[in-house]
Every structure is written in structure tokens, then in C-alpha cells.
């Protein structure tokens, strides 16, 4: 990598990458709305779902336009969900943090793509209780390919992550169905954890399973105690898997490796 690029101030690059995340967050909102409805994510241009007016460029500036319009359509005053600026802001923060932590590397590029996918599928799961194959299956392929090309990763760890992640949730789903005669784990969750394993390696799987289960349980119990849902209410698990994977990226890796080292030290690679 050229010296000129490496000498660019880190703060400037972090801000630039964050702005890129902000723009891609706007595109993620298009995908979140259109993909589950089987609509094209390319055309037509962004428009109000009520009055069908095309959103002009000055009303489509991430976060800022939503604030200036007070969260409503300029023409018909339809309320615009707070999820739009949330997705854009979240993407910007994640992009900036990823570059700050990993800086100029192949891993950074992989994690930026990964974060974009995780945020997008999480909000789709929240809204529709589905995790699109367009992301999960292609994510597995891209994760495996990245581990083959990235000298900072190991292909066998990535491959093992696919089988361990997907296999674990698949086994849970089979056991649950055998005991309760109903589905308790969606196929999308199985593919999502396999995708996580493909990108982060098999070492991440125990940590992601533990943390996502704790997060999901806490949220589920909150719903129960507040009377918002019964014990049998369906709760999307994908967002908690995604959040656990992000925690692993930002420091959870050392915790996960410490935990594995207590029980299976011989399986961890030595540097």
C-alpha cells in the first residue's frame, strides 16, 4: 500500500468512511423496504408510499432531511418512520468504528461489507420475521471466498464456522421440533449463524450463541413482564445474532478466545 495513503490522518479517513456508511445506510433503507415486497431496489426512484411523489435529492439527504422535514413527507405529511435515520446513523457509526479498529486491511473491507449486511437483514427481520437468502447465502459464499483471499484469515476456520454455526442451530431446530411438534428456529437464523461463522471463523460461534441467547432472553422476558406478549410470542432472533457478532468484532474476540482457552486450548491457533 502506498505511503501517501498510509499517511492520511486517521481521523480524516474515519470521518470519510463514516460518511460512506451514512450514504449506504440510505441505500439499506431502500433494500429493507423493497426486498421483502419483491420490488426492484434500483427503480423507480424513492417516492412517498402514500402520495407517490418522487423524493427530491434535497429531501433525501441521510438523517438531515428527516430532521428538517420533522419526520414527515413534504407533500402529504405522511409520517416517516424513525427507523430511516436510525439505520443511516447506525451504519455510519459502525463504518467509522470498524475502520478505527482495523484501519487499512483486507479485514476492514470484509467487515464493512459484513456490517452493511447485518444491519440490513436485522431490520428486515424486525419488520417481517425473515432473513433473505440474498444476504445469508451470498454472505456465506463471500465469507468463504474472503477467508481464501485474506492473508489475515484462515479458510479452514471459516469453513468450520459455517458447519459449526449452521449445524448447531439446525440441531436445536430438529430437537425442538421433535419435542414440541412445531418450529422454534427459522431456517434464516441457521443460515445467518453460518454466515457469521464464515466471516468471523468457528472461534466466534460459542461467543455469538451465548451472547445472542442472553440478549434474546432479556428482551423476551421484558415483553412478558410488560404484558406486551405471551410466552409463546414469536421474537426475531436474527438481530440478536447480528448484535452478538458485532460485539465480537469490537472486543468480544478476546473474551471468546479466553473462554475457549479455558476448555479447548489445543484448538486455538498459536501465533
LINKA-V860443 format. One line per field, one symbol per residue. phi: phi as a letter, one per 30 degrees, with the letter a starting at -180 (. if undefined). Layout:
BEGIN
phi = ???
END
This chain:
BEGIN
phi = .dddddddeedddddddddddddddddddddeddedchcddcbddebddcciddddedcbdeiddddddhibddcciddceddddddddddddddddddddchdaddedddddddedddddddddedbhbbedecdddddddddddddcdddbbdddddddddddddddddddddddddchadcbddddddddddedddciddddeddddddddddddddddddddidaddcddbdceeddddddddddcjdddddddddddcbdddddcc
END
